[in-house]
Amino acid sequence: MQSPTEPCIDKELILQAKHQLTPSNERTIELLEMDAQQLKLSDDSFDLVVCPWVLQMVNDPNEAVNK
């Protein structure tokens, strides 16, 4: 089963996101901790990526976009 995935390197943000999950969406959303510049996911894992306020925070925005 495929599920939406939320890569994140901040453990506190992951904990906050887990607290906001509801019984209806906690089975379909998977939260992962990882670096946007070194994603451990296959290239065809996503149809669309929305990342507001992320690119200005990573060391190499071009590398993050290319991933």
N, C-alpha and C positions, 0 to 999 in steps of 0.2 A: 504494500500500500504506500503510495506516495503521499507526502504531507508537506505543507508549507514549512520552510525552514528559516530560522532567524539566526544567522551567524553573528556572534558578538564576542568581544574580547573582555568585556567588563562583567565580572562575576556578579556585582551588585545589581547591574541592570538586568541580568538574567533572572536573579531572584525576584526583582520587582515585577518582571514580565510574568514569571510563573504564578505570582500571587494574583495577577489579573486574568489568568485563564479561568474559563468557566467549564462546568462539566460537559457542555455541548461542544466546546472547541479544544479541550485539552487532549482529546484522542487524535486530533488532526493537525495539531501544531507541534513542531519539534523545535526546541530552543537549543542552539549549539554555541559553544565558546570557541572562537577561532579568529585568526588575523585575516582581515579582508584582502591582504596582499598575498596570503598563502592559504587560500581556501582548500580544504581537503574534500572537495566535492567534484564530481565529474562535470565537464564543460556543458553538458546538456541537462543539468539539474534544474534550471530555471527558465521559464518563459519570459519573465519580466522581473527586473530588480528595481526597487525604489529605495534610494539611500539619501534622503535629505539630511543635511548637516553632517555627513560622514566624510566626504572627500577633503574638506578643509582640515580634518583631524588626522589623516593618515600621513605617513612619512613620504610616500610616493603615490600621489593620486593617479597618475597615468598607469602605474602597475596595477593598482586596485581596479581601475576601470577595465583594463585588459583581462583581468582574471574573470 
